[in-house]
Amino acid sequence: MTETGDTLLDRLGRWLAGRLQEESSGYEPYTPSDAETLRRTLEPGDILLVEGNQKISAAIKYLTQSTWSHAAFYIGDALPEPEDGSERPRLIEVTLGEGCIAVPLSRYRTYNTRICRASGLAPEDRDKVVAFMIGKLGLKYDLKNIFDMLRYFFPTPPVPVRWRRRMLAFGSGDPTRAICSSLIAEAYGQIRYPILPEITRAPGRSSAQSNFSRKEILHIRHHSLYTPRDFDLSPYFRIVKPTLEYGFDYRAVTWDDKIGDDKIADGKIADCKLADPGAKAAE
């Protein structure tokens, strides 16, 4: 990541970045996130995966074969309250147009999200990872790497599945290779915390089934090629669901039984409502 001047390429790069970050119409999350519930559930060091609805999100979803197109890092209350009284920034993320920035949890209140938590992370290592991410705030993308951005205008390139991840590394701009998750992978690499499983042929242990698979896993061990999906698939990161953290009781669900028989016949099911899962814990 480098600082750039206001040149013609910079202006063109900003225009392309703006186009790629335009939101697609028709996006509707199944379970939109609640900022307060997330705050009660998240711990420093957690990774928040996001199902984005921007044009660049569609390309990343296709290339990584995953619903998750973005990853943000939770730092808790490590940054001070803004002087203007606005919401405290608790997430650090890397975006194409803004670089490495800190944002509030409410930024993703209308998106599907997933929390990934490093298992058994020592407090001192947690502090190191958080400090690493805070130290990267302010870094900018080099928007002169026009060809790196142009590939995202073709969200479904006709290439074999096994080469799609490699397309994230195609181009001249090192900072634009994985967009958001590579910096988080680098942070965990500083404390030698694994993300993807090791390759081994020892008896009784899992191993890659082909030479290509082994080479691919070794290849993506470098932090620059990690994608949001890798934190979801990692056997070393636990999936945390806010609804279940405070004691979910299916008997407490209030079902809407006012739905008509004609709608049931059409294959529609009754909706249900559940009180805020964290409200009781916050009392």
PyMOL commands that set and color helices and strands:
alter all, ss='L'
color gray80, all
select helices_A, chain A and resi 8-20+35-41+55-64+105-108+123-135+146-153+161-167+174-176+181-190+211-219+223-225+228-233+242-245+250-252+261-265+279-282
alter helices_A, ss='H'
color red, helices_A
select strands_A, chain A and resi 47-50+70-74+91-95+99-103+113-118+237-240+254-255+272-273
alter strands_A, ss='S'
color yellow, strands_A
deselect
rebuild
show_as cartoon
